[in-house]
């Protein structure tokens, strides 16, 4: 998994475009999803996410994916599950304080953000704390619902 995680960070620019393309396509399916029922679809989507996002970014299925902000590096791989930057225990060689054999997730996130080619690094936005009730649910379906809720407010 580590090798794929490193590859995804190095290819963050086009992977982020692919990721957003998938979300946009899913957003178009919102009327169908509402008819079928989001609750019914959640387990199926979670299974697909576990395979795809698990392979590419070593996703931990927290249900609140923020890899678009973290250079395609899943912050839930941090042994301390930090969602907002390094814990202060990054070793001089860029390795993790807790697991010295592992690259620091946040060093990789910074590298991934630099690959995105954006003027402002998304990693600099403070992320909300992890909601443990959402662990094991589909982040993609949640994003579709959130986008449609915002569209309806406008």
N, CA, C and O atoms as a DFTB+ gen file, in Angstrom:
616 C
 N C O
     1  1       0.813      -1.205       0.000
     2  2       0.000       0.000       0.000
     3  2       0.856       1.270       0.000
     4  3       0.506       2.278      -0.614
     5  1       1.979       1.190       0.701
     6  2       2.829       2.375       0.776
     7  2       3.292       2.826      -0.606
     8  3       3.347       4.023      -0.886
     9  1       3.621       1.875      -1.459
    10  2       4.101       2.210      -2.803
    11  2       3.011       2.932      -3.602
    12  3       3.301       3.908      -4.293
    13  1       1.766       2.464      -3.515
    14  2       0.658       3.120      -4.224
    15  2       0.369       4.500      -3.632
    16  3       0.065       5.445      -4.360
    17  1       0.469       4.607      -2.300
    18  2       0.254       5.908      -1.653
    19  2       1.263       6.925      -2.173
    20  3       0.901       8.058      -2.490
    21  1       2.512       6.527      -2.259
    22  2       3.583       7.409      -2.761
    23  2       3.305       7.759      -4.229
    24  3       3.470       8.914      -4.622
    25  1       2.884       6.778      -5.048
    26  2       2.578       7.031      -6.454
    27  2       1.436       8.043      -6.577
    28  3       1.496       8.947      -7.410
    29  1       0.411       7.894      -5.761
    30  2      -0.743       8.798      -5.819
    31  2      -0.351      10.220      -5.473
    32  3      -0.846      11.163      -6.091
    33  1       0.520      10.391      -4.509
    34  2       0.983      11.732      -4.141
    35  2       1.771      12.343      -5.296
    36  3       1.624      13.529      -5.589
    37  1       2.590      11.553      -5.941
    38  2       3.382      12.060      -7.070
    39  2       2.500      12.414      -8.270
    40  3       2.884      13.244      -9.094
    41  1       1.339      11.801      -8.372
    42  2       0.416      12.036      -9.479
    43  2      -0.848      12.757      -9.010
    44  3      -1.919      12.587      -9.592
    45  1      -0.718      13.546      -7.977
    46  2      -1.874      14.181      -7.340
    47  2      -2.673      15.074      -8.280
    48  3      -3.896      15.141      -8.166
    49  1      -2.017      15.755      -9.196
    50  2      -2.734      16.711     -10.057
    51  2      -3.809      16.010     -10.874
    52  3      -4.976      16.394     -10.809
    53  1      -3.442      14.996     -11.637
    54  2      -4.446      14.366     -12.492
    55  2      -5.371      13.458     -11.694
    56  3      -6.525      13.270     -12.079
    57  1      -4.890      12.891     -10.591
    58  2      -5.776      12.072      -9.761
    59  2      -6.865      12.919      -9.102
    60  3      -7.999      12.469      -8.938
    61  1      -6.507      14.155      -8.726
    62  2      -7.518      15.035      -8.140
    63  2      -8.573      15.392      -9.198
    64  3      -9.760      15.476      -8.882
    65  1      -8.157      15.597     -10.416
    66  2      -9.109      15.868     -11.501
    67  2     -10.018      14.669     -11.722
    68  3     -11.226      14.829     -11.898
    69  1      -9.451      13.480     -11.713
    70  2     -10.244      12.252     -11.849
    71  2     -11.232      12.127     -10.700
    72  3     -12.402      11.809     -10.910
    73  1     -10.762      12.376      -9.498
    74  2     -11.589      12.285      -8.297
    75  2     -12.780      13.249      -8.387
    76  3     -13.916      12.876      -8.096
    77  1     -12.501      14.497      -8.795
    78  2     -13.588      15.474      -8.933
    79  2     -14.519      15.108     -10.088
    80  3     -15.722      15.358     -10.015
    81  1     -13.974      14.520     -11.145
    82  2     -14.813      14.065     -12.253
    83  2     -15.802      13.004     -11.801
    84  3     -16.969      13.019     -12.194
    85  1     -15.327      12.084     -10.972
    86  2     -16.214      11.049     -10.425
    87  2     -17.300      11.687      -9.573
    88  3     -18.473      11.333      -9.690
    89  1     -16.912      12.627      -8.718
    90  2     -17.909      13.309      -7.885
    91  2     -18.921      14.063      -8.738
    92  3     -20.115      14.040      -8.439
    93  1     -18.466      14.729      -9.794
    94  2     -19.387      15.453     -10.682
    95  2     -20.356      14.491     -11.371
    96  3     -21.549      14.775     -11.481
    97  1     -19.838      13.361     -11.831
    98  2     -20.707      12.367     -12.472
    99  2     -21.736      11.826     -11.480
   100  3     -22.902      11.640     -11.830
   101  1     -21.311      11.579     -10.267
   102  2     -22.234      11.089      -9.241
   103  2     -23.290      12.142      -8.897
   104  3     -24.440      11.807      -8.615
   105  1     -22.892      13.406      -8.922
   106  2     -23.845      14.482      -8.630
   107  2     -24.964      14.499      -9.668
   108  3     -26.112      14.800      -9.340
   109  1     -24.637      14.182     -10.902
   110  2     -25.666      14.114     -11.949
   111  2     -26.673      12.991     -11.671
   112  3     -27.809      13.037     -12.142
   113  1     -26.252      12.001     -10.916
   114  2     -27.123      10.856     -10.598
   115  2     -27.984      11.101      -9.351
   116  3     -28.712      10.209      -8.915
   117  1     -27.904      12.279      -8.791
   118  2     -28.632      12.590      -7.554
   119  2     -30.124      12.234      -7.602
   120  3     -30.625      11.621      -6.660
   121  1     -30.858      12.603      -8.681
   122  2     -32.287      12.246      -8.700
   123  2     -32.526      10.739      -8.591
   124  3     -33.443      10.292      -7.901
   125  1     -31.699       9.976      -9.273
   126  2     -31.806       8.519      -9.193
   127  2     -31.477       8.029      -7.780
   128  3     -32.173       7.173      -7.234
   129  1     -30.430       8.572      -7.206
   130  2     -30.032       8.183      -5.848
   131  2     -31.140       8.483      -4.844
   132  3     -31.380       7.700      -3.925
   133  1     -31.819       9.622      -5.023
   134  2     -32.918       9.959      -4.113
   135  2     -34.058       8.963      -4.247
   136  3     -34.644       8.546      -3.249
   137  1     -34.375       8.579      -5.486
   138  2     -35.451       7.606      -5.696
   139  2     -35.130       6.256      -5.071
   140  3     -35.981       5.642      -4.428
   141  1     -33.910       5.802      -5.262
   142  2     -33.500       4.510      -4.703
   143  2     -33.333       4.616      -3.189
   144  3     -33.686       3.701      -2.446
   145  1     -32.798       5.728      -2.755
   146  2     -32.560       5.950      -1.330
   147  2     -31.077       5.888      -1.001
   148  3     -30.419       4.872      -1.223
   149  1     -30.567       6.979      -0.472
   150  2     -29.147       7.055      -0.142
   151  2     -28.744       5.981       0.881
   152  3     -27.650       5.421       0.800
   153  1     -29.629       5.701       1.836
   154  2     -29.299       4.698       2.853
   155  2     -29.075       3.328       2.221
   156  3     -28.178       2.590       2.628
   157  1     -29.888       2.993       1.233
   158  2     -29.744       1.697       0.552
   159  2     -28.448       1.611      -0.235
   160  3     -27.856       0.536      -0.343
   161  1     -28.005       2.728      -0.783
   162  2     -26.823       2.752      -1.639
   163  2     -25.517       2.830      -0.863
   164  3     -24.456       2.519      -1.404
   165  1     -25.583       3.240       0.387
   166  2     -24.372       3.543       1.138
   167  2     -23.394       2.362       1.210
   168  3     -22.203       2.546       0.962
   169  1     -23.859       1.185       1.535
   170  2     -22.949       0.037       1.677
   171  2     -22.316      -0.349       0.340
   172  3     -21.142      -0.717       0.295
   173  1     -23.078      -0.266      -0.735
   174  2     -22.531      -0.578      -2.060
   175  2     -21.447       0.415      -2.450
   176  3     -20.383       0.035      -2.940
   177  1     -21.731       1.686      -2.226
   178  2     -20.750       2.712      -2.556
   179  2     -19.520       2.601      -1.672
   180  3     -18.398       2.794      -2.139
   181  1     -19.723       2.292      -0.409
   182  2     -18.592       2.123       0.491
   183  2     -17.687       0.985       0.011
   184  3     -16.463       1.100       0.077
   185  1     -18.273      -0.096      -0.464
   186  2     -17.484      -1.224      -0.976
   187  2     -16.643      -0.790      -2.178
   188  3     -15.475      -1.160      -2.292
   189  1     -17.246      -0.002      -3.073
   190  2     -16.511       0.496      -4.245
   191  2     -15.403       1.448      -3.803
   192  3     -14.285       1.386      -4.315
   193  1     -15.713       2.323      -2.859
   194  2     -14.706       3.261      -2.355
   195  2     -13.550       2.530      -1.688
   196  3     -12.392       2.912      -1.856
   197  1     -13.857       1.490      -0.937
   198  2     -12.791       0.748      -0.258
   199  2     -11.813       0.163      -1.264
   200  3     -10.604       0.164      -1.034
   201  1     -12.334      -0.335      -2.374
   202  2     -11.465      -0.933      -3.385
   203  2     -10.675       0.159      -4.114
   204  3      -9.448       0.096      -4.183
   205  1     -11.367       1.147      -4.649
   206  2     -10.696       2.160      -5.474
   207  2      -9.819       3.092      -4.634
   208  3      -8.620       3.217      -4.882
   209  1     -10.417       3.734      -3.656
   210  2      -9.652       4.666      -2.835
   211  2      -8.676       3.929      -1.923
   212  3      -7.622       4.460      -1.573
   213  1      -9.026       2.722      -1.547
   214  2      -8.115       1.920      -0.729
   215  2      -6.853       1.582      -1.502
   216  3      -5.749       1.664      -0.964
   217  1      -7.014       1.204      -2.762
   218  2      -5.864       0.865      -3.595
   219  2      -5.022       2.098      -3.901
   220  3      -3.804       2.081      -3.724
   221  1      -5.666       3.163      -4.357
   222  2      -4.924       4.326      -4.824
   223  2      -4.331       5.182      -3.712
   224  3      -3.177       5.601      -3.804
   225  1      -5.099       5.444      -2.674
   226  2      -4.613       6.391      -1.650
   227  2      -4.553       5.784      -0.259
   228  3      -4.342       6.496       0.723
   229  1      -4.736       4.474      -0.170
   230  2      -4.710       3.784       1.118
   231  2      -5.726       4.413       2.075
   232  3      -5.444       4.639       3.252
   233  1      -6.916       4.688       1.533
   234  2      -7.989       5.307       2.310
   235  2      -8.395       4.417       3.477
   236  3      -8.428       3.191       3.365
   237  1      -8.701       5.057       4.591
   238  2      -9.116       4.337       5.786
   239  2     -10.629       4.387       5.999
   240  3     -11.116       4.012       7.066
   241  1     -11.372       4.844       4.997
   242  2     -12.846       4.862       4.995
   243  2     -13.439       5.580       6.201
   244  3     -14.304       5.050       6.898
   245  1     -12.952       6.799       6.431
   246  2     -13.470       7.574       7.561
   247  2     -14.830       8.191       7.245
   248  3     -15.531       8.637       8.154
   249  1     -15.217       8.222       5.954
   250  2     -16.499       8.784       5.562
   251  2     -16.475      10.293       5.412
   252  3     -17.499      10.904       5.106
   253  1     -15.312      10.903       5.625
   254  2     -15.175      12.356       5.541
   255  2     -13.893      12.697       4.800
   256  3     -13.023      13.392       5.326
   257  1     -13.788      12.209       3.594
   258  2     -12.561      12.280       2.824
   259  2     -12.126      13.727       2.581
   260  3     -12.907      14.557       2.117
   261  1     -10.865      14.007       2.904
   262  2     -10.310      15.339       2.679
   263  2      -9.037      15.270       1.840
   264  3      -8.218      16.187       1.887
   265  1      -8.861      14.184       1.068
   266  2      -7.625      14.029       0.304
   267  2      -7.434      15.122      -0.744
   268  3      -6.312      15.353      -1.193
   269  1      -8.504      15.793      -1.137
   270  2      -8.372      16.927      -2.043
   271  2      -7.641      18.090      -1.393
   272  3      -7.100      18.954      -2.083
   273  1      -7.624      18.111      -0.077
   274  2      -6.918      19.148       0.676
   275  2      -5.526      18.684       1.099
   276  3      -4.675      19.498       1.456
   277  1      -5.305      17.389       1.056
   278  2      -4.051      16.841       1.588
   279  2      -3.215      16.166       0.508
   280  3      -2.534      15.176       0.778
   281  1      -3.262      16.685      -0.694
   282  2      -2.396      16.200      -1.758
   283  2      -2.536      14.725      -2.065
   284  3      -1.556      14.068      -2.417
   285  1      -3.746      14.193      -1.936
   286  2      -4.070      12.789      -2.176
   287  2      -3.364      11.859      -1.194
   288  3      -3.130      10.690      -1.499
   289  1      -3.029      12.372      -0.032
   290  2      -2.454      11.565       1.041
   291  2      -3.505      11.480       2.150
   292  3      -3.868      12.497       2.741
   293  1      -3.989      10.280       2.430
   294  2      -5.057      10.120       3.427
   295  2      -4.495      10.369       4.830
   296  3      -3.635       9.621       5.294
   297  1      -4.977      11.416       5.504
   298  2      -4.449      11.732       6.831
   299  2      -4.794      10.691       7.885
   300  3      -4.185      10.666       8.955
   301  1      -5.761       9.836       7.596
   302  2      -6.120       8.806       8.573
   303  2      -5.069       7.700       8.653
   304  3      -5.169       6.808       9.496
   305  1      -4.062       7.755       7.778
   306  2      -2.940       6.834       7.883
   307  2      -1.946       7.281       8.942
   308  3      -1.064       6.516       9.331
   309  1      -2.082       8.506       9.406
   310  2      -1.234       9.000      10.497
   311  2      -1.563       8.189      11.750
   312  3      -2.735       8.078      12.110
   313  1      -0.568       7.623      12.417
   314  2      -0.844       6.847      13.628
   315  2      -1.605       7.634      14.699
   316  3      -2.291       7.051      15.539
   317  1      -1.479       8.954      14.659
   318  2      -2.196       9.793      15.623
   319  2      -3.509      10.324      15.040
   320  3      -4.201      11.110      15.687
   321  1      -3.851       9.902      13.828
   322  2      -5.039      10.334      13.075
   323  2      -5.220      11.854      13.092
   324  3      -6.310      12.364      13.348
   325  1      -4.139      12.549      12.819
   326  2      -4.171      14.012      12.759
   327  2      -4.830      14.451      11.453
   328  3      -4.443      13.986      10.380
   329  1      -5.816      15.335      11.530
   330  2      -6.486      15.836      10.329
   331  2      -6.006      17.230       9.941
   332  3      -6.433      17.771       8.922
   333  1      -5.128      17.810      10.739
   334  2      -4.651      19.161      10.463
   335  2      -3.159      19.279      10.699
   336  3      -2.715      19.894      11.668
   337  1      -2.407      18.695       9.821
   338  2      -0.972      18.885       9.840
   339  2      -0.207      17.990      10.782
   340  3      -0.779      17.282      11.610
   341  1       1.099      18.040      10.634
   342  2       1.945      17.145      11.410
   343  2       1.826      17.405      12.906
   344  3       1.548      18.516      13.355
   345  1       2.047      16.341      13.646
   346  2       1.900      16.391      15.099
   347  2       3.086      17.060      15.772
   348  3       3.053      17.316      16.975
   349  1       4.109      17.340      15.027
   350  2       5.322      17.898      15.616
   351  2       6.361      16.820      15.841
   352  3       7.460      17.088      16.326
   353  1       6.000      15.596      15.484
   354  2       6.912      14.486      15.685
   355  2       7.528      13.975      14.408
   356  3       7.953      12.821      14.346
   357  1       7.588      14.808      13.384
   358  2       8.193      14.392      12.130
   359  2       9.707      14.333      12.339
   360  3      10.317      15.287      12.822
   361  1      10.285      13.227      11.976
   362  2      11.733      13.073      12.110
   363  2      12.451      13.878      11.022
   364  3      11.844      14.257      10.020
   365  1      13.719      14.132      11.222
   366  2      14.517      14.930      10.284
   367  2      14.543      14.321       8.880
   368  3      14.697      15.039       7.892
   369  1      14.394      13.006       8.796
   370  2      14.408      12.346       7.486
   371  2      13.019      12.250       6.862
   372  3      12.854      11.596       5.832
   373  1      12.012      12.894       7.469
   374  2      10.650      12.886       6.939
   375  2       9.842      11.668       7.346
   376  3       8.746      11.447       6.832
   377  1      10.367      10.890       8.248
   378  2       9.672       9.692       8.721
   379  2       8.787      10.036       9.920
   380  3       8.934      11.089      10.541
   381  1       7.880       9.133      10.221
   382  2       6.920       9.298      11.304
   383  2       7.581       9.095      12.669
   384  3       8.451       8.240      12.833
   385  1       7.154       9.890      13.629
   386  2       7.653       9.773      14.995
   387  2       7.236       8.446      15.626
   388  3       8.029       7.804      16.316
   389  1       6.001       8.042      15.389
   390  2       5.454       6.836      16.012
   391  2       5.934       5.572      15.301
   392  3       6.303       4.592      15.948
   393  1       5.926       5.601      13.958
   394  2       6.364       4.458      13.151
   395  2       7.544       4.901      12.292
   396  3       7.343       5.362      11.168
   397  1       8.752       4.774      12.790
   398  2       9.931       5.295      12.072
   399  2      10.148       4.707      10.682
   400  3      10.852       5.306       9.870
   401  1       9.560       3.550      10.390
   402  2       9.719       2.944       9.071
   403  2       8.770       3.566       8.040
   404  3       8.899       3.307       6.843
   405  1       7.829       4.375       8.497
   406  2       6.796       4.948       7.635
   407  2       7.091       6.417       7.333
   408  3       7.494       7.172       8.219
   409  1       6.884       6.820       6.057
   410  2       6.979       8.243       5.720
   411  2       5.856       8.980       6.436
   412  3       4.744       8.465       6.549
   413  1       6.143      10.179       6.918
   414  2       5.104      10.981       7.567
   415  2       4.019      11.306       6.539
   416  3       4.309      11.794       5.446
   417  1       2.792      11.033       6.898
   418  2       1.645      11.296       6.022
   419  2       1.596      12.769       5.642
   420  3       1.217      13.110       4.521
   421  1       1.975      13.639       6.561
   422  2       1.879      15.076       6.321
   423  2       3.015      15.607       5.469
   424  3       2.836      16.598       4.761
   425  1       4.174      14.979       5.517
   426  2       5.244      15.332       4.583
   427  2       4.782      14.965       3.174
   428  3       4.963      15.734       2.230
   429  1       4.189      13.787       3.046
   430  2       3.657      13.361       1.750
   431  2       2.524      14.290       1.303
   432  3       2.425      14.610       0.118
   433  1       1.681      14.721       2.224
   434  2       0.572      15.622       1.877
   435  2       1.107      16.942       1.331
   436  3       0.563      17.482       0.368
   437  1       2.157      17.455       1.934
   438  2       2.745      18.706       1.455
   439  2       3.306      18.521       0.046
   440  3       3.132      19.380      -0.818
   441  1       3.983      17.388      -0.179
   442  2       4.511      17.089      -1.505
   443  2       3.378      16.976      -2.525
   444  3       3.495      17.476      -3.644
   445  1       2.298      16.329      -2.143
   446  2       1.145      16.189      -3.033
   447  2       0.509      17.525      -3.351
   448  3       0.102      17.760      -4.489
   449  1       0.416      18.408      -2.361
   450  2      -0.144      19.740      -2.595
   451  2       0.710      20.518      -3.582
   452  3       0.177      21.262      -4.405
   453  1       2.012      20.361      -3.516
   454  2       2.887      21.044      -4.474
   455  2       2.674      20.516      -5.888
   456  3       2.861      21.254      -6.856
   457  1       2.287      19.256      -6.021
   458  2       2.023      18.662      -7.330
   459  2       0.734      19.209      -7.957
   460  3       0.571      19.161      -9.177
   461  1      -0.169      19.721      -7.140
   462  2      -1.464      20.167      -7.648
   463  2      -1.349      21.379      -8.561
   464  3      -2.230      21.616      -9.387
   465  1      -0.276      22.148      -8.422
   466  2      -0.069      23.288      -9.300
   467  2      -1.042      24.423      -9.060
   468  3      -1.328      25.197      -9.974
   469  1      -1.551      24.533      -7.852
   470  2      -2.482      25.614      -7.521
   471  2      -1.719      26.746      -6.843
   472  3      -0.669      26.521      -6.241
   473  1      -2.248      27.961      -6.942
   474  2      -1.586      29.111      -6.333
   475  2      -1.648      29.055      -4.809
   476  3      -0.689      29.410      -4.122
   477  1      -2.769      28.614      -4.301
   478  2      -2.949      28.506      -2.853
   479  2      -3.035      27.035      -2.495
   480  3      -3.821      26.297      -3.090
   481  1      -2.245      26.605      -1.542
   482  2      -2.246      25.193      -1.171
   483  2      -3.464      24.870      -0.317
   484  3      -3.657      25.477       0.737
   485  1      -4.288      23.925      -0.756
   486  2      -5.482      23.558       0.017
   487  2      -5.148      22.995       1.398
   488  3      -5.995      23.010       2.291
   489  1      -3.934      22.504       1.579
   490  2      -3.536      21.927       2.859
   491  2      -3.588      22.969       3.977
   492  3      -3.637      22.611       5.154
   493  1      -3.578      24.237       3.624
   494  2      -3.555      25.305       4.620
   495  2      -4.920      25.590       5.244
   496  3      -5.011      26.369       6.193
   497  1      -5.990      24.966       4.721
   498  2      -7.320      25.164       5.288
   499  2      -7.516      24.219       6.467
   500  3      -7.252      23.021       6.364
   501  1      -7.974      24.755       7.568
   502  2      -8.212      23.940       8.758
   503  2      -9.428      23.047       8.520
   504  3     -10.480      23.516       8.084
   505  1      -9.274      21.778       8.808
   506  2     -10.332      20.796       8.606
   507  2     -11.047      20.492       9.924
   508  3     -10.431      20.536      10.989
   509  1     -12.336      20.187       9.855
   510  2     -13.064      19.852      11.084
   511  2     -12.572      18.530      11.670
   512  3     -11.991      17.697      10.974
   513  1     -12.819      18.365      12.951
   514  2     -12.451      17.115      13.619
   515  2     -13.219      15.952      13.005
   516  3     -14.290      16.133      12.428
   517  1     -12.663      14.779      13.137
   518  2     -13.293      13.577      12.611
   519  2     -14.564      13.259      13.384
   520  3     -14.567      13.240      14.615
   521  1     -15.639      13.011      12.654
   522  2     -16.898      12.591      13.262
   523  2     -16.920      11.066      13.222
   524  3     -17.135      10.476      12.163
   525  1     -16.702      10.433      14.354
   526  2     -16.590       8.975      14.410
   527  2     -17.865       8.262      13.984
   528  3     -17.809       7.089      13.616
   529  1     -19.006       8.929      14.022
   530  2     -20.258       8.301      13.604
   531  2     -20.301       8.066      12.096
   532  3     -21.107       7.267      11.619
   533  1     -19.454       8.745      11.352
   534  2     -19.457       8.627       9.897
   535  2     -18.441       7.615       9.378
   536  3     -18.406       7.336       8.179
   537  1     -17.622       7.066      10.258
   538  2     -16.643       6.069       9.845
   539  2     -17.389       4.865       9.258
   540  3     -18.362       4.377       9.833
   541  1     -16.912       4.403       8.109
   542  2     -17.539       3.253       7.463
   543  2     -18.756       3.616       6.628
   544  3     -19.585       2.756       6.329
   545  1     -18.868       4.897       6.246
   546  2     -19.948       5.325       5.352
   547  2     -19.324       5.922       4.095
   548  3     -18.131       6.227       4.074
   549  1     -20.118       6.087       3.064
   550  2     -19.616       6.566       1.781
   551  2     -19.383       8.070       1.792
   552  3     -20.305       8.855       2.018
   553  1     -18.141       8.456       1.544
   554  2     -17.805       9.878       1.443
   555  2     -18.339      10.468       0.143
   556  3     -18.739      11.631       0.103
   557  1     -18.345       9.659      -0.926
   558  2     -18.840      10.158      -2.209
   559  2     -20.326      10.500      -2.136
   560  3     -20.738      11.561      -2.606
   561  1     -21.123       9.627      -1.560
   562  2     -22.563       9.917      -1.450
   563  2     -22.814      11.129      -0.564
   564  3     -23.712      11.926      -0.838
   565  1     -22.035      11.269       0.485
   566  2     -22.183      12.440       1.365
   567  2     -21.867      13.718       0.591
   568  3     -22.544      14.733       0.757
   569  1     -20.841      13.668      -0.251
   570  2     -20.475      14.837      -1.053
   571  2     -21.592      15.180      -2.043
   572  3     -21.896      16.357      -2.237
   573  1     -22.200      14.187      -2.662
   574  2     -23.309      14.435      -3.590
   575  2     -24.457      15.118      -2.846
   576  3     -25.001      16.112      -3.328
   577  1     -24.823      14.599      -1.690
   578  2     -25.909      15.211      -0.905
   579  2     -25.557      16.628      -0.499
   580  3     -26.406      17.516      -0.568
   581  1     -24.319      16.859      -0.075
   582  2     -23.905      18.203       0.335
   583  2     -23.949      19.188      -0.835
   584  3     -24.401      20.324      -0.687
   585  1     -23.473      18.738      -1.996
   586  2     -23.514      19.618      -3.177
   587  2     -24.953      19.979      -3.545
   588  3     -25.247      21.134      -3.854
   589  1     -25.842      18.996      -3.511
   590  2     -27.225      19.268      -3.874
   591  2     -27.890      20.170      -2.841
   592  3     -28.717      21.007      -3.203
   593  1     -27.556      20.023      -1.588
   594  2     -28.111      20.895      -0.548
   595  2     -27.665      22.335      -0.774
   596  3     -28.455      23.264      -0.600
   597  1     -26.417      22.526      -1.158
   598  2     -25.899      23.881      -1.448
   599  2     -26.586      24.432      -2.685
   600  3     -26.971      25.601      -2.706
   601  1     -26.748      23.602      -3.730
   602  2     -27.431      24.044      -4.943
   603  2     -28.862      24.481      -4.668
   604  3     -29.348      25.444      -5.262
   605  1     -29.532      23.779      -3.776
   606  2     -30.915      24.106      -3.450
   607  2     -31.038      25.388      -2.647
   608  3     -32.078      26.046      -2.683
   609  1     -29.983      25.750      -1.920
   610  2     -30.012      26.993      -1.136
   611  2     -29.848      28.212      -2.025
   612  3     -30.321      29.302      -1.702
   613  1     -29.169      28.015      -3.153
   614  2     -28.880      29.162      -4.036
   615  2     -30.085      29.535      -4.852
   616  3     -30.027      30.473      -5.647
